[in-house]
Amino acid sequence: MLFPRKNLSHLACSVCAGAGIFLGPMIAALVSSSALAGEWTITPTINVEQSFTDNARSVSEGLEADLITTTTAGIGINGQGRRAQLNFSYDFSRDTFWDNTELGGFRHSLLGAGNVEAVEDFVFIDTRATVSQQSLQRGGGVSAADRNVGTNDQSTILNYSITPNFAHRYGNWAESDLRYTLNETRFFNPDVGTAGAQPDASRSHTIQTLLRSGPRFTQLRWELSGTRTFTDNNSNNAVTELSGEYAWTRFLTLLGRAGSETIDGSGINSDDSAELFWRGGFRLTPGPRTSIRIETGRRFAATNISADASYQFSSRTALSASYEETVRTERQDLAASLNNLVLNDAGILVNPNTGLPGNPNASEFDFLDRVNKSKTFNIALNGTRGRNSFNLSSSINIRSQEPEGTEDTVVTFGGSLNRRIWPNLDGGVSADISIITESANGIEDYTLRSNAFLTYRLMENFSGSLRYDFLRRDSDDNTADLQENIVSVNLSKSF
């Protein structure tokens, strides 16, 4: 059954507010300065999709087939001016189930990032926002494709940040930044299903001061920073850090950093006192195509490692890998996933570790409103060969809860291949496997997702596509077992 109209209106207004918060500073800065000059594209779109699913309710038993009609209106804004860049997309969708009519409802999807130099060489503004519907539980309701699933573990997550940055240069000796970041995360019941308990909204304020070496320092570079974060739930933290790097040779750079950190109420250190940390290592660049960085040290009385490497096979093919250990809350993970997105060569916001399109609110773990230790390893190969583009990636993410010492682990393997078959016909296939292990209860989940598609451009700005999606989840907790097949036909028109 649909939620009361006031709940839908509240969600829609909040999404619009999120978009306004994201676009407002950007538009004001653009209109008030010459940053507006450049190439800008505003693209409204309309999509109509007819799909057939053999598991409309996303359940393990008693499967029901259904036809679903999805209509979507969207808008994309992309461009780059003399002192500004913007990548923004928003879709508003309506799912209509022919038999299970109570599952029909609305969905919002938003993702955007923009930055502008509001005052030349002095004031910079970075804004980011995302809205998506996600499950907050490991074995929660999922579907082989984007649609409403009607389970009470679903949440529509609004996640945005605004960062004004005030920069100053002290001749060629040093440069300073003063940054303030407002980040907010809100959780709403989706338009479909039984209302579930949602996490409280959270707002954080981060102030960072930074002083770094200027152009005069070529062989020895340094940076001194102080960061203080205040949150609504009192999980405040403060970090002071001094880092430096010394170019020993043209190929070898020595790295080092040290400082102190405090995380209130983390449970990692019993008295919440300031903890000293340090890390040292090197960056090796034996050639223009290769870069390797390795650092190791101590943080919160444990070994801490950070590393990354990349190799550019050619201008169109690259291999990258990274390993990082972090201590932060689930909400900080959401903010970091959003703020770390980058634009690829095609102008798409992607995860820099995998090269895949960004989905900052997604998580394979249960949502735990607490401080966690995480160890994350990523490796990805991305490239193009003539009419083909491909991606291969794998990751290991280990999250531990303190002081219990329990661990959750997610291992993923994935790949995709897209090909321009004919001038007007594109096709592609993709698949990914994830293995989730919870040490507290010994449960393991195995999830396989795969899809294949064909897209034909019928005329300029008008295309049709045929798509097949498959999902299978096997769990030691049999109630989480799930399988679904979806076949869909889509017509899309942009203006």
Buried (B, 14 or more C-beta within 10 A) or exposed (E): EBBEEEBBEBBBEBBEBBBEBBBEBBBEBBEEBEBBEBEBEEEEBEBEBBBBBBBBBBBBEEBBEBBBBBEBEBBBBBBBBEBBBBBBBBBBBBBEBEEBEEBBBBBBBBBBBBBBBBBEEEBBBBBBBBBBBBBBBBBBBBBBBBBBBBBBBBBBBBBBBBBBBEBEEEEEEBBBBEBEBBBBBBBBBBBBBEEBEBBEBBBBBBEBBBBBBBEEBEEEBBBBBBBBBBBEBEBBBBBBBBBBBBBEEEEEBBBBBBBEBBBBBBEBBEEBEBBEBBBEBBBBBEEEEBBBBBBBBBBBEEEBBBBBBBBBEEEEBBBBBBBBBBBBBBBBBBBEBBBEBEBBEEEBBBBBBBBBEBBBBEBBBBBBEEBBBBBBBBBBBBBBEEEEBBBBBBBBBBBBBBEEEEBBBBBBEBBBBBBEBEEEEBBBBBBBBBBBBBBEEEBEBBBBBBBBBBBBBEEEEEBEBBBBBBBBBBBBBEEBBBBBBBBBEBBBBBE
